[in-house]
């Protein structure tokens, strides 16, 4: 019989992805002893199967697309991408799926790392193998999400790709069916079509990127089609089988599609099914309901940070939440309430869930922050959309011949501030932080008029948007 070892910490963090790492960084900086528990690779989904590998795959794709839009460079980049070189660079960015560097970082901040599957075994208690970790002040659940798969008979035998296989595959399948119309589906369709696969994209809804303004998905779908992908909207999968290596998909209309691989990118589920939530009165497998300091409702010691609270399934937003949670834990451990007038306090900086930025790294890029027009209207705000064709900006013509793009700002007519901003077009990902500052800061449009964009850059679209609002 193995003897149980008990260890006492101020804070125990379940999950060593970017969110868990950021919590640990903040609690250690506050002088709190901290343990971090990880069952897979330190660095989490983002480092090995999401943000980093996907963007490493997409960067050469986007660079080539941009080059092909420039006379004088177009002819030099007409050939196919060197897929092996792209995959090798992707492998480098993941550290070839080893986490030595990130383990060293955990050690450098003075946190203790426990490898293994951690489970809550009661209030403030986490068990990892034969070790029991007890937290004086807080346990933080930062276990993230996993890909959700549909309930299709025999799907496990098909061995479908999820986002993990799509970002870590070591060769391009000849034919790839992608099921879904969101960020993962559109980004991976963009990447693998350019890397040599014939992609068929099956979208159940009316269009792509349905959480953004409608024109975002329309422009991305148009570009995917021009690149050679087969984009089919209003199409569901009725069945899928694999025989002799070939995947056979039958749609709801009875159409049969053959492929070498199939990627399901139809949503995410919280990794909370086997972490002992039942031992503290919560439902296993559930999303965690939290307040704006990321503390789980009904507790004074449990925090749910990042994807697990379902507020914004984005790495940068999870890290933002981690900074807030770390500050809140430190304040409560010290028995102090930081004054709301302090802009760096946990309470003044409680999480903002409306000013959430996101970039979709397709060709063209789609970037948005805040509310779409439909969301703002549904929330009851008196708003008006102001649209500008990105090609009206001199910087767009310099950026690419035949530049296609669109910008929209959603203006609150009572307060004359921005409720949301969306850009679609090559290179617009770098515009979104200016929009985030305007939305999060509730900057009056009269002040934005004095934020003069540099000429000739894409950012001059701000001037066009403000002029369009003034003149209409």
Secondary structure, DSSP 8 states (H G I E B T S, - for coil): ----EEEEEEEEEE--BHHHHHHHHHHHHTT--EEEEESS-TBHHHHHHSHHHHHHHHHHHHHHHHHTTSTTTGGGG-S---HHHHHHHHHHHTGGG--HHHHHHHHHTT-EEEES-EEE-STTEEEETTEEEEEEEEEEE---EEE-----TTHHHHT-B-HHHHHH-SS--SEEEEE--SHHHHHHHHHHHHTT-EEEEEESSSSS-TTS-HHHHHHHHHHHHHTT-EEEES--EEEEEEETTEEEEEETT--EEEESEEEE-S-EEES-TTS-GGGGT--TT----B-TT-BBTT-SSEEE-GGGG-S---HHHHHHHHHHHHHHHHHHHTT----TT-TTSTTTT---SSS-EEEE-SSSEEEEEE--HHHHHHTT--EEEEEEEGGGSHHHHHH-TT---EEEEEEETTTTEEEEEEEEETTGGGGHHHHHHHHHTT--HHHHTTS---TTSGGGHHHHHHHHHHH-
